């Protein structure tokens, strides 16, 4: 799937970008082992990691309803893991360049060491700011001292008040339109993060029945502070939105277990009775108003996300499309009557993939979409489909901002977080297409990339227009030849967009170490419209790989690339593409497959998310095993000549470790140079900094050894 941060899931880009070396000459080819300390590999990696570790990443930005102030959260001091919430004036953002300055205002319920606050959300009238914090009174601390609670800060008094006193995981705060209550996603007594990215629980007990945790919507009235879960415990809720009357909610939900069933989730509405200081579930049961498994037409069997009520309460807009991970959204924009009825595509045949929407008026929708290899912000009339405003061109940055991609003021100004290959993440405010962007924070002004410049590459293949990003080697000299690393994103429903790398496995830092780095968006990716995203259904590893190879042909004609030093890597779906790719071509001289899939038939019965496969393969493995075998690397294993390093976490639920064992075992049996490294207590996205560093060193050294640098 895919990734960006640990909320943006998928069979792919899950680790937060960075890569690198260690002399693997002493490693035993074909050995399976648990991760140990890899020998130190010079100072290049350590210096790179140290630089990336200095990045101060804002995690959410919320503009006040009057458009004057941005509340943003993030780690503002190097070496600190705790986040803080800051208030910055839109008219005078200079204070954000130095968060310790007297002009900068910090919102916090206390000053206890090591605690933090995040996820700010303004009330509709702008008089209150809701947020989460673990800065609670010590008397309430338990062995689980990191428990967050919901707080509100008063603009009038400058004081904060704790609302909730719950035990569990809190996410996605949202004010009711009347400002009397706050809704949030809640997992009572949670033992792990909801979703499939986190490490799975050790297998024990009655599988699929014991210890299943359910995420629901809880509501806490500001007056009483008494939180009540309002959705039934028979439904796992992924996203929700308040109706304009503050008496109903709409949500996307499915039967538990939640990590598996998002792909068959339905759209529900439910009445919520709120009276003064009390909240209770509505008398009516949840009503399913959309089940894509039962509708006909283009939405049949596809996924839905980001439900948004219209201002008059009569319609609910949402994004529908072929999506491989909850949280990694892309597709067309649809509307359905809030009372139920047929969904209508109100953004047909547009060559973008919407990832976030909101109503900008009675008949207007504002959206953020992936367009080509960048992001675009636009507003259009839902009846005439005429654009009412547009960012003009795709930003050469990746737009992200916590649960909400954009935060919008009453006058249509919006705040968001963005980064690029040359720009560390910062908070921005847009005053409209004609006025451009205002940078609100300056957290990372001293950071400069140590990798090379980037360039968007476009090419055509078999009737498809594809796009990708190329990073030049650092200190590029056109008179020399350089190795090329091809890095395939996860998903497959995802896309590579410009981003500042984090500390983890990824492609960008290879550029700092002397490689051309090619990050393609082949068919199956977001950014070219829904037909392009669906173009690899029942065809994994074939058309998308031909697109990638065609892109490489274009690069080889334009740039000084050494064809004898071309490598392939990827994570999750990119790990599958690496495993499958080396069975289809000997073009790559070395490969590193991260959390990959080698046998779709056995994978179907091993993973914790089998529901995602039917929309892509057209049937279950029990009904059509042939279509699964067609794209399984294990079926063509005798074709492999490429030395391949295989890495995986031992508690990965999305791409279980047996898939990596199976591939490694087959390569070893065929006499192909290989090594398997299994990292203990890791899920699909690695958490342990030591494991991330070890992986970086092993990966780069594998390429350095198998694609040695001769005379240039």
C-alpha positions as CSV (number, residue, x, y, z in Angstrom):
1,X,0.0,0.0,0.0
2,X,1.6,3.6,0.6
3,X,2.8,6.4,3.0
4,X,3.9,9.7,3.9
5,X,3.6,9.9,7.5
6,X,2.2,7.1,9.7
7,X,-1.3,8.3,9.0
8,X,-0.9,8.0,5.3
9,X,-1.0,4.2,5.0
10,X,-0.3,1.8,2.2
11,X,1.4,-1.1,0.6
12,X,4.2,1.2,0.0
13,X,5.9,4.4,1.1
14,X,5.5,3.7,4.7
15,X,8.9,4.6,6.1
16,X,9.7,8.3,6.3
17,X,12.3,8.8,3.5
18,X,16.1,8.4,3.8
19,X,18.7,5.7,2.8
20,X,22.2,4.1,2.9
21,X,25.5,2.1,3.5
22,X,27.6,-0.5,5.2
23,X,30.2,-2.8,3.9
24,X,28.3,-5.9,3.2
25,X,31.3,-7.8,2.0
26,X,31.4,-9.9,5.1
27,X,27.7,-10.7,5.1
28,X,26.7,-14.3,4.3
29,X,24.7,-14.4,1.0
30,X,21.4,-16.2,1.3
31,X,21.3,-16.0,5.1
32,X,18.1,-15.2,7.1
33,X,18.9,-13.3,10.3
34,X,17.4,-10.9,12.8
35,X,18.6,-7.4,12.7
36,X,21.9,-6.7,14.4
37,X,24.2,-3.8,14.5
38,X,25.6,-3.3,11.0
39,X,29.2,-2.3,10.8
40,X,29.6,1.5,10.7
41,X,29.8,2.8,7.1
42,X,31.8,5.9,7.2
43,X,30.5,9.3,8.2
44,X,28.3,10.1,5.2
45,X,25.2,8.5,6.5
46,X,25.6,9.7,10.1
47,X,26.0,13.3,8.8
48,X,22.9,13.0,6.6
49,X,20.8,11.5,9.4
50,X,22.0,14.2,11.8
51,X,20.9,16.9,9.3
52,X,17.5,15.3,8.7
53,X,17.0,14.9,12.4
54,X,17.2,18.7,12.8
55,X,14.0,19.1,10.8
56,X,11.2,20.7,12.8
57,X,8.0,19.3,11.4
58,X,4.7,21.2,11.9
59,X,2.0,18.6,12.1
60,X,-1.3,20.6,11.9
61,X,-2.3,24.1,11.0
62,X,-5.6,25.8,11.7
63,X,-6.5,29.3,10.6
64,X,-9.0,31.2,12.8
65,X,-12.5,31.9,11.4
66,X,-11.7,35.6,11.1
67,X,-8.5,34.8,9.2
68,X,-6.2,36.7,11.5
69,X,-4.3,33.9,13.4
70,X,-2.9,30.5,12.6
71,X,-2.7,27.9,15.4
72,X,-0.1,25.3,14.5
73,X,1.5,22.4,16.3
74,X,4.9,20.8,16.0
75,X,8.3,20.1,17.5
76,X,9.9,23.5,17.8
77,X,13.1,22.7,19.7
78,X,15.8,20.4,18.4
79,X,16.1,17.2,20.4
80,X,12.6,17.5,21.9
81,X,10.0,14.9,21.1
82,X,7.1,16.9,22.6
83,X,5.0,19.1,20.4
84,X,3.7,22.5,21.3
85,X,0.8,24.6,19.9
86,X,1.7,28.1,18.7
87,X,-0.4,31.1,17.7
88,X,1.0,33.2,14.9
89,X,-0.4,36.4,13.4
90,X,-1.2,36.1,9.7
91,X,-0.4,39.8,9.3
92,X,2.9,39.6,11.2
93,X,4.3,36.1,11.0
94,X,7.9,37.1,11.9
95,X,7.5,35.8,15.4
96,X,7.2,32.2,14.1
97,X,10.8,32.5,12.9
98,X,11.8,32.3,16.5
99,X,9.2,30.4,18.6
100,X,11.0,31.4,21.7
101,X,10.4,35.1,21.1
102,X,8.2,37.2,23.2
103,X,5.8,37.7,20.3
104,X,5.1,34.1,20.0
105,X,2.2,32.7,22.0
106,X,2.2,29.1,23.2
107,X,-1.0,27.3,24.1
108,X,-0.5,24.7,26.8
109,X,-2.3,23.6,29.9
110,X,0.9,23.3,31.9
111,X,4.6,23.3,31.8
112,X,5.4,19.8,32.9
113,X,8.6,18.5,31.5
114,X,8.3,16.1,28.5
115,X,4.6,16.7,27.9
116,X,3.1,18.1,24.7
117,X,0.0,19.4,22.9
118,X,-1.1,19.1,19.3
119,X,-4.0,19.0,16.8
120,X,-5.5,22.5,17.3
121,X,-9.0,23.1,15.9
122,X,-10.8,26.5,16.2
123,X,-14.4,26.7,17.4
124,X,-16.9,28.2,14.8
125,X,-16.9,31.6,16.5
126,X,-13.1,31.6,17.0
127,X,-13.4,32.1,20.8
128,X,-12.1,28.7,21.7
129,X,-9.3,26.4,20.5
130,X,-9.7,22.6,21.0
131,X,-6.6,20.5,21.1
132,X,-5.2,17.3,22.6
133,X,-2.5,17.2,25.3
134,X,-0.9,14.8,27.7
135,X,0.0,17.7,30.0
136,X,-2.5,16.5,32.6
137,X,-2.3,16.8,36.4
138,X,0.2,14.3,37.9
139,X,-2.5,12.9,40.2
140,X,-4.3,11.6,37.0
141,X,-1.1,10.0,35.7
142,X,-1.0,6.2,35.6
143,X,1.5,3.8,34.2
144,X,0.2,4.9,30.9
145,X,1.5,8.4,31.4
146,X,1.2,9.4,27.7
147,X,-2.6,9.4,27.7
148,X,-3.9,12.4,25.8
149,X,-7.1,14.2,26.7
150,X,-9.2,16.9,25.0
151,X,-8.6,20.5,26.2
152,X,-10.1,23.8,25.2
153,X,-8.3,27.2,25.4
154,X,-10.2,30.4,25.8
155,X,-9.2,33.3,23.6
156,X,-10.9,35.7,26.2
157,X,-9.1,34.4,29.3
158,X,-6.0,32.7,27.8
159,X,-6.6,29.8,30.1
160,X,-7.0,26.1,29.2
161,X,-9.5,23.6,30.5
162,X,-9.4,19.8,30.4
163,X,-12.6,18.4,29.0
164,X,-12.2,14.6,28.8
165,X,-11.0,12.0,31.4
166,X,-10.9,8.9,29.2
167,X,-8.6,6.0,28.6
168,X,-7.9,5.2,24.9
169,X,-6.8,6.7,21.6
170,X,-8.2,10.1,20.6
171,X,-8.0,11.5,17.0
172,X,-9.6,13.9,14.6
173,X,-11.2,16.6,16.8
174,X,-14.2,18.4,15.2
175,X,-16.4,21.1,16.6
176,X,-20.1,20.9,16.2
177,X,-21.3,23.8,14.0
178,X,-23.1,25.4,17.0
179,X,-19.9,25.3,19.0
180,X,-21.5,23.4,21.9
181,X,-19.7,20.1,21.6
182,X,-16.6,18.4,20.2
183,X,-16.6,15.1,18.4
184,X,-13.6,12.9,18.0
185,X,-12.6,9.4,16.9
186,X,-12.0,7.2,19.9
187,X,-10.7,3.7,20.6
188,X,-11.5,2.8,24.3
189,X,-8.5,1.1,26.1
190,X,-6.5,1.1,22.9
191,X,-3.3,-1.0,23.0
192,X,-2.1,0.1,19.5
193,X,-2.8,2.7,16.9
194,X,-5.9,1.9,14.8
195,X,-5.1,0.6,11.3
196,X,-2.6,-1.8,9.8
197,X,0.6,0.3,9.8
198,X,1.4,-0.3,13.4
199,X,2.9,-3.6,14.6
200,X,0.3,-6.3,14.9
201,X,-0.3,-7.8,18.3
202,X,1.5,-11.1,18.8
203,X,-0.6,-14.0,17.6
204,X,-2.4,-15.5,20.6
205,X,-5.8,-16.5,21.8
206,X,-8.8,-16.8,19.5
207,X,-7.6,-15.1,16.3
208,X,-9.9,-12.4,14.9
209,X,-12.1,-12.5,18.0
210,X,-10.0,-11.8,21.1
211,X,-8.7,-8.2,21.7
212,X,-10.4,-6.6,18.7
213,X,-10.5,-2.8,19.2
214,X,-13.2,-0.7,17.7
215,X,-12.9,2.9,16.8
216,X,-16.1,5.0,17.1
217,X,-17.2,8.6,17.3
218,X,-17.3,10.1,20.8
219,X,-18.9,13.5,21.6
220,X,-18.0,15.7,24.6
221,X,-20.1,18.8,25.4
222,X,-18.0,21.8,26.3
223,X,-20.3,22.7,29.2
224,X,-20.1,19.3,31.0
225,X,-16.9,17.6,29.8
226,X,-18.7,14.2,29.9
227,X,-17.7,12.2,26.8
228,X,-20.0,9.7,25.4
229,X,-19.4,7.3,22.5
230,X,-22.4,7.8,20.1
231,X,-21.8,5.3,17.4
232,X,-22.5,1.6,17.9
233,X,-19.7,-0.7,18.9
234,X,-20.7,-2.9,16.0
235,X,-19.2,-0.4,13.5
236,X,-15.6,0.8,13.2
237,X,-15.6,4.4,12.1
238,X,-12.8,5.9,9.9
239,X,-13.9,9.4,9.2
240,X,-16.9,11.6,10.2
241,X,-18.5,15.0,9.7
242,X,-21.1,17.1,11.6
243,X,-24.3,18.1,9.9
244,X,-25.0,21.8,9.8
245,X,-27.8,21.5,12.4
246,X,-25.3,19.9,14.9
247,X,-27.9,17.1,15.5
248,X,-26.5,14.5,13.1
249,X,-23.3,13.1,11.9
250,X,-22.2,11.3,8.7
251,X,-19.5,8.7,8.8
252,X,-17.7,6.1,6.9
253,X,-17.7,2.8,8.8
254,X,-17.5,-1.0,8.5
255,X,-17.9,-4.0,10.8
256,X,-14.7,-4.8,12.9
257,X,-11.9,-5.5,12.5
258,X,-11.2,-2.0,11.3
259,X,-7.8,-2.5,9.7
260,X,-9.3,-5.1,7.3
261,X,-12.8,-3.8,6.4
262,X,-12.3,-0.2,5.2
263,X,-12.5,-1.4,1.6
264,X,-16.1,-2.5,2.1
265,X,-17.1,0.5,4.3
266,X,-20.4,2.2,3.9
267,X,-21.6,5.8,4.3
268,X,-23.9,6.2,7.3
269,X,-25.9,9.0,8.9
270,X,-27.0,9.1,12.5
271,X,-29.0,11.5,14.7
272,X,-27.1,12.8,17.8
273,X,-29.3,14.3,20.6
274,X,-27.4,17.1,22.3
275,X,-29.1,19.0,25.1
276,X,-27.2,21.4,27.2
277,X,-24.6,19.5,29.1
278,X,-25.7,16.0,28.0
279,X,-25.2,13.9,24.9
280,X,-26.8,10.6,24.0
281,X,-27.0,8.4,20.9
282,X,-30.0,9.3,18.8
283,X,-33.1,7.2,19.1
284,X,-32.7,6.2,15.5
285,X,-30.2,3.5,14.5
286,X,-27.4,4.4,12.1
287,X,-28.8,4.6,8.5
288,X,-26.7,3.4,5.6
289,X,-27.2,5.8,2.8
290,X,-24.5,4.4,0.5
291,X,-23.1,0.9,0.0
292,X,-20.8,0.8,-3.1
293,X,-21.2,-2.9,-3.2
294,X,-24.8,-2.5,-4.1
295,X,-24.8,0.6,-6.4
296,X,-24.4,0.2,-10.2
297,X,-22.2,2.3,-12.4
298,X,-18.6,3.6,-12.0
299,X,-18.6,3.7,-8.2
300,X,-19.6,0.0,-7.8
301,X,-17.1,-1.8,-5.5
302,X,-14.9,1.2,-5.0
303,X,-13.9,3.0,-1.8
304,X,-15.3,6.2,-0.2
305,X,-13.7,8.8,2.0
306,X,-13.9,12.4,3.4
307,X,-17.7,12.8,3.8
308,X,-18.8,16.5,4.0
309,X,-22.3,17.8,4.6
310,X,-23.5,20.6,2.3
311,X,-24.4,23.9,4.1
312,X,-28.1,23.2,3.6
313,X,-27.9,19.7,5.0
314,X,-29.4,18.1,1.9
315,X,-26.3,16.5,0.4
316,X,-23.2,14.8,1.4
317,X,-20.1,15.1,-0.8
318,X,-17.4,12.5,-0.7
319,X,-14.4,11.2,-2.6
320,X,-14.8,7.9,-4.4
321,X,-12.3,5.8,-6.3
322,X,-10.0,2.8,-6.3
323,X,-7.9,3.3,-3.1
324,X,-5.4,0.9,-1.7
325,X,-5.1,2.4,1.8
326,X,-7.4,4.2,4.3
327,X,-5.9,7.7,4.7
328,X,-4.2,7.7,1.3
329,X,-7.2,9.3,-0.5
330,X,-7.6,9.8,-4.2
331,X,-10.5,9.8,-6.7
332,X,-13.4,11.7,-8.1
333,X,-15.8,13.9,-6.1
334,X,-19.4,12.6,-5.7
335,X,-22.6,13.8,-4.1
336,X,-25.4,11.8,-2.5
337,X,-28.7,13.0,-1.0
338,X,-28.3,13.0,2.8
339,X,-31.6,11.0,3.0
340,X,-30.2,8.4,0.7
341,X,-30.3,7.9,-3.1
342,X,-28.1,7.5,-6.1
343,X,-24.6,9.0,-6.0
344,X,-23.6,11.4,-8.7
345,X,-20.1,12.1,-9.9
346,X,-19.7,15.8,-9.9
347,X,-16.1,15.8,-11.1
348,X,-16.1,13.4,-14.0
349,X,-13.2,12.9,-16.5
350,X,-10.9,15.4,-14.7
351,X,-7.3,14.4,-14.9
352,X,-6.6,14.9,-11.2
353,X,-7.1,12.8,-8.1
354,X,-9.0,14.6,-5.3
355,X,-7.6,13.9,-1.8
356,X,-9.6,16.5,0.3
357,X,-12.8,18.4,-0.1
358,X,-15.0,20.9,1.7
359,X,-18.0,23.0,0.8
360,X,-17.2,26.6,-0.1
361,X,-20.8,27.6,-0.3
362,X,-24.3,26.2,-1.1
363,X,-23.2,25.0,-4.6
364,X,-19.4,25.2,-4.5
365,X,-16.8,22.7,-3.4
366,X,-13.2,23.4,-2.6
367,X,-10.7,20.6,-3.1
368,X,-7.1,19.7,-3.0
369,X,-6.0,17.2,-5.6
370,X,-2.9,15.5,-6.9
371,X,-2.2,16.7,-10.3
372,X,0.6,15.2,-12.2
373,X,3.4,15.1,-9.7
374,X,2.2,18.1,-7.6
375,X,-0.8,19.4,-5.8
376,X,-3.5,21.8,-6.9
377,X,-6.2,23.7,-4.9
378,X,-9.4,24.6,-6.7
379,X,-13.0,25.7,-6.2
380,X,-15.8,24.7,-8.6
381,X,-19.6,25.1,-8.9
382,X,-21.1,21.7,-8.4
383,X,-24.0,22.4,-10.9
384,X,-22.2,24.0,-13.8
385,X,-18.8,22.3,-13.0
386,X,-17.2,25.7,-13.8
387,X,-14.0,26.5,-11.9
388,X,-14.5,29.4,-9.5
389,X,-10.9,29.7,-8.5
390,X,-7.7,27.8,-8.9
391,X,-4.1,27.7,-7.8
392,X,-3.3,28.1,-11.4
393,X,-0.7,25.4,-11.6
394,X,0.4,22.4,-9.5
395,X,2.5,23.4,-6.5
396,X,6.0,22.0,-6.6
397,X,5.4,21.0,-3.1
398,X,3.5,18.3,-1.2
399,X,0.5,19.7,0.7
400,X,-0.2,18.0,4.0
401,X,-1.7,19.1,7.3
402,X,-2.7,16.4,9.9
403,X,-6.3,15.3,9.7
404,X,-7.3,18.3,7.6
405,X,-5.3,19.1,4.5
406,X,-6.6,22.6,4.5
407,X,-8.0,24.9,7.2
408,X,-10.3,27.6,5.8
409,X,-11.4,30.9,7.3
410,X,-14.8,32.5,6.7
411,X,-13.4,34.8,4.0
412,X,-11.9,31.9,2.1
413,X,-8.2,32.1,3.1
414,X,-6.6,28.8,4.0
415,X,-3.7,27.4,5.9
416,X,-1.7,24.3,5.2
417,X,1.6,22.6,5.6
418,X,3.9,22.0,2.6
419,X,7.4,20.9,1.8
420,X,9.4,20.2,-1.4
421,X,12.6,18.6,-2.4
422,X,14.4,21.9,-1.8
423,X,12.1,23.2,1.0
424,X,11.7,21.8,4.5
425,X,8.1,21.7,5.9
426,X,6.6,25.0,6.9
427,X,3.1,26.5,7.5
428,X,1.6,28.6,4.7
429,X,-1.4,30.8,4.2
430,X,-3.0,31.5,0.8
431,X,-5.1,34.6,0.3
432,X,-6.3,33.4,-3.1
433,X,-4.7,32.5,-6.5
434,X,-3.9,36.1,-7.4
435,X,-2.2,36.9,-4.1
436,X,0.0,33.8,-3.8
437,X,1.3,32.3,-0.6
438,X,2.5,33.7,2.7
439,X,4.9,31.7,4.7
440,X,3.8,31.7,8.3
441,X,6.6,29.7,10.0
442,X,10.3,29.7,9.5
443,X,11.3,26.7,11.6
444,X,13.9,25.3,9.2
445,X,15.4,28.4,7.5
446,X,18.9,27.0,8.3
447,X,18.4,23.7,6.6
448,X,19.6,23.2,3.1
449,X,19.3,20.0,1.0
450,X,22.5,18.0,0.6
451,X,21.0,16.1,-2.4
452,X,20.7,17.3,-6.0
453,X,18.1,19.4,-7.8
454,X,14.8,17.9,-8.8
455,X,13.1,17.8,-12.2
456,X,9.6,16.6,-13.2
457,X,9.8,14.0,-16.1
458,X,6.9,13.2,-18.4
459,X,6.6,10.5,-21.0
460,X,4.0,8.5,-22.9
461,X,3.7,4.8,-23.1
462,X,1.0,2.6,-24.6
463,X,-1.5,5.4,-24.7
464,X,-0.9,6.6,-21.2
465,X,0.8,9.8,-20.0
466,X,3.0,9.1,-17.1
467,X,5.0,11.4,-14.8
468,X,7.8,11.0,-12.3
469,X,10.4,12.9,-10.4
470,X,14.2,12.8,-11.0
471,X,16.7,13.9,-8.5
472,X,20.2,14.7,-9.8
473,X,23.3,13.5,-8.0
474,X,24.7,16.0,-5.5
475,X,27.5,18.0,-7.1
476,X,26.3,16.9,-10.5
477,X,28.9,17.0,-13.3
478,X,27.5,16.4,-16.8
479,X,30.9,15.0,-18.0
480,X,30.6,12.1,-15.6
481,X,28.4,9.0,-15.6
482,X,26.3,8.1,-12.5
483,X,24.4,5.1,-11.2
484,X,20.6,5.3,-11.4
485,X,18.3,4.1,-8.6
486,X,14.6,3.5,-9.5
487,X,12.4,3.8,-6.4
488,X,8.7,2.6,-6.8
489,X,6.1,4.1,-4.5
490,X,3.7,2.1,-2.4
491,X,0.0,1.8,-2.8
492,X,-0.4,1.1,-5.7
493,X,-3.0,3.9,-5.4
494,X,-0.6,6.7,-4.4
495,X,1.8,9.1,-6.0
496,X,5.2,10.6,-5.5
497,X,5.0,14.3,-4.9
498,X,7.8,16.6,-3.8
499,X,8.6,16.3,-0.2
500,X,11.4,16.9,2.3
501,X,12.6,13.5,3.5
502,X,12.3,12.2,7.0
503,X,14.5,9.8,8.9
504,X,13.7,6.3,7.4
505,X,14.0,4.3,4.3
506,X,13.3,6.1,1.1
507,X,14.8,7.4,-2.1
508,X,15.7,11.1,-1.7
509,X,19.0,10.8,0.2
510,X,20.5,8.4,-2.4
511,X,20.9,11.5,-4.4
512,X,23.1,13.0,-1.7
513,X,25.3,9.9,-2.0
514,X,25.9,10.2,-5.8
515,X,22.9,8.6,-7.5
516,X,20.4,9.7,-10.0
517,X,17.1,8.9,-8.3
518,X,14.0,8.2,-10.4
519,X,10.6,8.1,-8.6
520,X,8.0,7.3,-11.3
521,X,4.2,7.6,-11.1
522,X,3.2,4.8,-13.5
523,X,-0.4,3.7,-14.3
524,X,-2.2,2.8,-11.1
525,X,-0.9,6.1,-9.5
526,X,-2.9,9.2,-8.5
527,X,-2.6,12.4,-10.4
528,X,-3.9,11.6,-13.9
529,X,-7.5,10.9,-13.1
530,X,-9.5,7.8,-12.1
531,X,-9.1,5.9,-15.4
532,X,-5.3,6.1,-14.9
533,X,-5.5,5.0,-11.3
534,X,-7.6,2.0,-12.3
535,X,-5.4,1.0,-15.3
536,X,-3.4,-1.6,-13.4
537,X,-6.4,-3.6,-12.1
538,X,-5.8,-7.4,-12.6
539,X,-2.5,-6.4,-14.1
540,X,0.0,-5.8,-11.2
541,X,3.6,-5.7,-12.3
542,X,3.0,-5.6,-16.1
543,X,1.7,-2.3,-17.5
544,X,3.0,-0.3,-14.6
545,X,6.5,-1.9,-14.9
546,X,6.4,-1.2,-18.7
547,X,5.7,2.4,-17.9
548,X,8.7,2.5,-15.6
549,X,11.0,0.9,-18.1
550,X,9.8,3.4,-20.7
551,X,10.6,6.2,-18.4
552,X,14.1,4.8,-17.8
553,X,14.5,4.8,-21.6
554,X,13.7,8.5,-21.7
555,X,16.2,9.2,-18.9
556,X,19.0,7.2,-20.5
557,X,18.7,9.3,-23.6
558,X,18.9,12.7,-21.8
559,X,21.3,12.1,-18.9
560,X,24.7,10.5,-18.3
561,X,23.5,7.3,-16.7
562,X,25.7,4.2,-16.4
563,X,23.4,1.4,-17.7
564,X,25.5,-1.1,-15.9
565,X,24.7,0.5,-12.5
566,X,20.9,0.6,-12.4
567,X,19.2,-0.5,-9.2
568,X,15.6,-1.1,-8.1
569,X,14.0,-0.6,-4.8
570,X,10.6,0.1,-3.1
571,X,8.6,-0.6,0.1
572,X,5.2,-2.4,0.3
573,X,3.7,-2.3,-3.2
574,X,7.1,-0.9,-4.2
575,X,8.6,-4.0,-2.5
576,X,6.3,-6.2,-4.6
577,X,7.3,-4.3,-7.7
578,X,10.9,-5.0,-6.8
579,X,10.4,-8.7,-6.3
580,X,8.3,-9.0,-9.4
581,X,10.5,-6.7,-11.5
582,X,13.6,-8.8,-11.1
583,X,11.6,-11.8,-12.5
584,X,10.7,-9.9,-15.6
585,X,13.9,-8.2,-16.6
586,X,17.7,-8.4,-16.0
587,X,18.1,-4.7,-16.6
588,X,18.6,-4.0,-12.8
589,X,22.0,-5.0,-11.4
590,X,20.9,-4.9,-7.8
591,X,17.7,-4.7,-5.8
592,X,16.4,-4.0,-2.3
593,X,12.9,-5.2,-1.6
594,X,11.2,-3.8,1.5
595,X,8.1,-5.4,3.0
596,X,7.2,-6.9,-0.3
597,X,4.8,-9.5,-1.6
598,X,6.2,-12.5,-3.5
599,X,3.1,-14.8,-3.8
600,X,-0.4,-13.2,-3.9
601,X,-2.0,-16.6,-3.4
602,X,-0.4,-17.3,-0.1
603,X,-0.5,-13.6,0.8
604,X,-4.3,-13.6,0.7
605,X,-4.4,-15.9,3.7
606,X,-1.6,-14.4,5.6
607,X,-2.3,-10.7,5.8
608,X,-4.7,-8.8,8.0
609,X,-6.2,-6.7,5.2
610,X,-7.4,-9.2,2.6
611,X,-10.5,-7.0,1.8
612,X,-8.3,-4.6,-0.2
613,X,-7.5,-7.2,-2.8
614,X,-10.9,-7.9,-4.4
615,X,-11.3,-4.4,-5.9
616,X,-7.9,-4.8,-7.6
617,X,-8.0,-8.5,-8.6
618,X,-11.7,-8.7,-9.4
619,X,-12.4,-11.7,-7.2
620,X,-11.2,-13.6,-4.2
621,X,-8.2,-15.9,-4.5
622,X,-10.7,-18.8,-3.9
623,X,-12.8,-17.7,-6.9
624,X,-10.0,-16.8,-9.3
625,X,-6.6,-18.1,-8.2
626,X,-5.2,-17.6,-11.7
627,X,-5.3,-13.8,-11.6
628,X,-3.3,-13.9,-8.4
629,X,-0.8,-16.3,-9.8
630,X,-0.3,-14.2,-12.8
631,X,1.3,-11.4,-10.8
632,X,3.2,-13.5,-8.3
633,X,7.0,-13.3,-8.4
634,X,7.3,-16.8,-7.1
635,X,5.8,-18.2,-10.4
636,X,8.7,-16.8,-12.4
637,X,11.5,-17.2,-9.8
638,X,13.8,-19.1,-12.1
639,X,14.2,-16.0,-14.2
640,X,15.9,-14.0,-11.5
641,X,19.6,-13.1,-11.8
642,X,19.6,-9.9,-9.8
643,X,21.2,-9.9,-6.4
644,X,18.4,-8.9,-4.0
645,X,18.4,-7.8,-0.4
646,X,15.1,-8.5,1.4
647,X,14.0,-6.7,4.5
648,X,10.8,-6.8,6.6
649,X,9.4,-6.3,10.1
650,X,8.4,-9.5,12.0
651,X,5.0,-8.1,13.0
652,X,4.0,-6.5,9.7
653,X,0.3,-7.0,9.1
654,X,0.1,-5.4,5.7
655,X,2.9,-7.4,4.1
656,X,3.6,-10.3,6.5
657,X,7.2,-11.5,6.9
658,X,6.4,-15.0,5.4
659,X,6.2,-13.3,2.0
660,X,9.8,-12.1,2.4
661,X,10.9,-15.5,3.7
662,X,9.3,-17.2,0.6
663,X,11.1,-14.9,-1.8
664,X,14.4,-15.2,-0.1
665,X,14.2,-18.9,0.2
666,X,13.4,-19.3,-3.5
667,X,16.3,-17.1,-4.6
668,X,18.7,-19.0,-2.3
669,X,17.5,-22.3,-3.8
670,X,18.2,-20.9,-7.3
671,X,21.7,-19.8,-6.3
672,X,20.9,-16.1,-6.6
673,X,22.8,-13.8,-4.2
674,X,20.4,-12.7,-1.6
675,X,20.1,-11.8,2.1
676,X,17.0,-11.6,4.4
677,X,17.0,-9.2,7.4
678,X,14.0,-9.5,9.8
679,X,13.6,-6.6,12.2
680,X,12.0,-7.6,15.6
681,X,8.8,-5.9,17.0
682,X,8.4,-3.8,13.8
683,X,5.2,-3.4,11.8
684,X,4.7,-2.1,8.3
685,X,6.3,1.3,9.3
686,X,9.5,1.0,11.3
687,X,9.5,2.9,14.6
688,X,12.9,2.0,16.2
689,X,15.6,4.6,15.2
690,X,18.3,2.0,15.4
691,X,16.4,-0.3,12.9
692,X,15.9,2.6,10.5
693,X,19.6,3.4,10.6
694,X,20.6,-0.2,10.2
695,X,18.3,-0.6,7.2
696,X,19.7,2.6,5.6
697,X,23.2,1.3,5.9
698,X,22.5,-2.1,4.6
699,X,20.5,-0.9,1.6
700,X,23.0,1.6,0.3
701,X,25.9,-0.8,0.8
702,X,24.0,-3.5,-1.1
703,X,23.9,-1.2,-4.1
704,X,27.5,0.0,-3.7
705,X,28.8,-3.6,-3.6
706,X,26.6,-5.0,-6.4
707,X,27.0,-1.9,-8.6
708,X,30.7,-0.9,-7.9
709,X,31.9,2.4,-9.0
710,X,34.6,2.0,-11.6
711,X,36.5,4.6,-13.4
712,X,34.1,7.4,-14.5
